[in-house]
Amino acid sequence: MSETLKGYTALITGGSSGLGFEMAKALLGQGATVIIAARGGERLENALKTLGETGDAHAVAMDVRDAASVEAAAEWFRGRFPRPDMLVCCAGIGGNAPGMEVLPPDHAFWEIPAEAVRAVLDTNLLGFFLVSRSFVPLMARGGSLVYVSTSDATLTRPGQLPYGPSKAGAEAMAAILAQELKPGGIAVNVVCPGGFTDTAMAPPGLKERMLSDGLPVLPPTVLNETILWLASGAAAGLTGEKLVGKDFRQWLEKRKEGEPSR
Ligand SMILES: NC(=O)c1ccc[n+]([C@@H]2O[C@H](COP(=O)([O-])OP(=O)(O)OC[C@H]3O[C@@H](n4cnc5c(N)ncnc54)[C@H](OP(=O)(O)O)[C@@H]3O)[C@@H](O)[C@H]2O)c1
């Protein structure tokens, strides 16, 4: 195991599955201490068991929709770790939100149940706020706050209610926090895969439809290089940026050449 991130502590919400789980594995592989957070139960326990074989992994149950649950997790963290160097807000829901899975793919927006809208906004927008509110103050000597979002097109594409607006809101929050937290040395950046990614979030049959239509399906490891770079000293000073996992290498090349990144 490489030790480039030894002594570095990262907390990843949504670390029990998909992109969050893979980012946790990548950071552990570089020697970081990683705490995964999710609602708890078997999925979180199994993820911790697997990640524990890779490195210094920990888990905490936290429902990001619930302020008391998030605060209790922050209290738990405070008693065990010096500070978070990186906080990755990755927990999210979309087409798998309660009430969304029964809608036909071509549904009208007025068919979306209010409960589904509330669940998506509570998880993807309020959740990012609550987690940031409880954990950023623990980053006493600076750090890296990362919001996992979606491609620019998905923010406003037809059929993307309520997921698109939930992520647009999270990106707006990241832009605000990037400015507010800059004087304290906390970087705030957004990452996204850059397309449909093969995780548990996908509604049943979507991956198969994508593949049969010849559309790309990205692996859940698509954000690993990006997150490792953000955790490295090379990212020092970068804030208010949106990085696309599938295009990260080209972005980095352009940055090295001194070209504008976006
Ligand atoms: N898959 C894609 O195509 C895609 C594309 C762009 C962006 N994203 C974003 O990537 C992020 C990760 O999604 P994924 O694709 O990896 O899906 P996933 O495999 O379903 O993972 C979602 C994670 O969020 C956690 N979670 C959900 N609700 C939660 C809550 N209330 N409190 C705490 N944790 C909660 C889940 O844990 P438990 O269920 O164990 O609680 C799980 O660990 C999301 O923000 C998503 O919007 C995904």
The ligand as an SDF file (V2000), in Angstrom:
LIG
                    3D

 48 52  0  0  0  0  0  0  0  0999 V2000
  -24.8960    6.9250  -10.5930 N   0  0  0  0  0  0  0  0  0  0  0  0
  -24.9010    7.9730  -11.3990 C   0  0  0  0  0  0  0  0  0  0  0  0
  -25.1260    7.8620  -12.6110 O   0  0  0  0  0  0  0  0  0  0  0  0
  -24.5670    9.3390  -10.8370 C   0  0  0  0  0  0  0  0  0  0  0  0
  -24.2810   10.3640  -11.7570 C   0  0  0  0  0  0  0  0  0  0  0  0
  -23.9840   11.6470  -11.2750 C   0  0  0  0  0  0  0  0  0  0  0  0
  -23.9610   11.8570   -9.9010 C   0  0  0  0  0  0  0  0  0  0  0  0
  -24.2460   10.8480   -9.0260 N   0  0  0  0  0  0  0  0  0  0  0  0
  -24.2160   11.1590   -7.6030 C   0  0  0  0  0  0  0  0  0  0  0  0
  -23.3040   10.3120   -6.9310 O   0  0  0  0  0  0  0  0  0  0  0  0
  -23.6560   10.2110   -5.5520 C   0  0  0  0  0  0  0  0  0  0  0  0
  -23.5540    8.7720   -5.1200 C   0  0  0  0  0  0  0  0  0  0  0  0
  -24.5460    8.0120   -5.7900 O   0  0  0  0  0  0  0  0  0  0  0  0
  -24.2670    6.5590   -6.3890 P   0  0  0  0  0  0  0  0  0  0  0  0
  -24.5190    6.6330   -7.8470 O   0  0  0  0  0  0  0  0  0  0  0  0
  -22.9800    6.0340   -5.8820 O   0  0  0  0  0  0  0  0  0  0  0  0
  -25.5290    5.7560   -5.7690 O   0  0  0  0  0  0  0  0  0  0  0  0
  -25.6400    4.6390   -4.6540 P   0  0  0  0  0  0  0  0  0  0  0  0
  -24.7640    3.4840   -4.9650 O   0  0  0  0  0  0  0  0  0  0  0  0
  -27.1130    4.4070   -4.5260 O   0  0  0  0  0  0  0  0  0  0  0  0
  -25.0940    5.3600   -3.3400 O   0  0  0  0  0  0  0  0  0  0  0  0
  -25.8390    6.3060   -2.6530 C   0  0  0  0  0  0  0  0  0  0  0  0
  -25.2870    6.4360   -1.2500 C   0  0  0  0  0  0  0  0  0  0  0  0
  -26.0200    7.4430   -0.5380 O   0  0  0  0  0  0  0  0  0  0  0  0
  -26.3740    6.9170    0.7260 C   0  0  0  0  0  0  0  0  0  0  0  0
  -27.5840    7.5690    1.2140 N   0  0  0  0  0  0  0  0  0  0  0  0
  -28.7690    7.7200    0.5730 C   0  0  0  0  0  0  0  0  0  0  0  0
  -29.6440    8.3730    1.3570 N   0  0  0  0  0  0  0  0  0  0  0  0
  -28.9780    8.6650    2.4990 C   0  0  0  0  0  0  0  0  0  0  0  0
  -29.3380    9.3470    3.6930 C   0  0  0  0  0  0  0  0  0  0  0  0
  -30.5770    9.8580    3.8850 N   0  0  0  0  0  0  0  0  0  0  0  0
  -28.4100    9.4740    4.6700 N   0  0  0  0  0  0  0  0  0  0  0  0
  -27.1690    8.9620    4.5010 C   0  0  0  0  0  0  0  0  0  0  0  0
  -26.7790    8.3020    3.4070 N   0  0  0  0  0  0  0  0  0  0  0  0
  -27.6800    8.1550    2.4210 C   0  0  0  0  0  0  0  0  0  0  0  0
  -26.5520    5.4210    0.5030 C   0  0  0  0  0  0  0  0  0  0  0  0
  -26.3630    4.7140    1.7010 O   0  0  0  0  0  0  0  0  0  0  0  0
  -27.4770    3.8550    2.4860 P   0  0  0  0  0  0  0  0  0  0  0  0
  -28.5560    3.5110    1.4990 O   0  0  0  0  0  0  0  0  0  0  0  0
  -26.6790    2.6840    2.9450 O   0  0  0  0  0  0  0  0  0  0  0  0
  -27.9370    4.7480    3.5750 O   0  0  0  0  0  0  0  0  0  0  0  0
  -25.3890    5.1540   -0.4460 C   0  0  0  0  0  0  0  0  0  0  0  0
  -24.1950    4.9710    0.2700 O   0  0  0  0  0  0  0  0  0  0  0  0
  -25.0560   10.8130   -5.4290 C   0  0  0  0  0  0  0  0  0  0  0  0
  -24.9720   12.1000   -4.8480 O   0  0  0  0  0  0  0  0  0  0  0  0
  -25.5290   10.9110   -6.8730 C   0  0  0  0  0  0  0  0  0  0  0  0
  -26.4450   11.9570   -7.0730 O   0  0  0  0  0  0  0  0  0  0  0  0
  -24.5360    9.5970   -9.4770 C   0  0  0  0  0  0  0  0  0  0  0  0
  1  2  1  0
  2  3  2  0
  2  4  1  0
  4  5  1  0
  4 48  2  0
  5  6  2  0
  6  7  1  0
  7  8  2  0
  8  9  1  0
  8 48  1  0
  9 10  1  0
  9 46  1  0
 10 11  1  0
 11 12  1  0
 11 44  1  0
 12 13  1  0
 13 14  1  0
 14 15  2  0
 14 16  1  0
 14 17  1  0
 17 18  1  0
 18 19  2  0
 18 20  1  0
 18 21  1  0
 21 22  1  0
 22 23  1  0
 23 24  1  0
 23 42  1  0
 24 25  1  0
 25 26  1  0
 25 36  1  0
 26 27  1  0
 26 35  1  0
 27 28  2  0
 28 29  1  0
 29 30  1  0
 29 35  2  0
 30 31  1  0
 30 32  2  0
 32 33  1  0
 33 34  2  0
 34 35  1  0
 36 37  1  0
 36 42  1  0
 37 38  1  0
 38 39  2  0
 38 40  1  0
 38 41  1  0
 42 43  1  0
 44 45  1  0
 44 46  1  0
 46 47  1  0
M  CHG  2   8   1  16  -1
M  END
$$$$
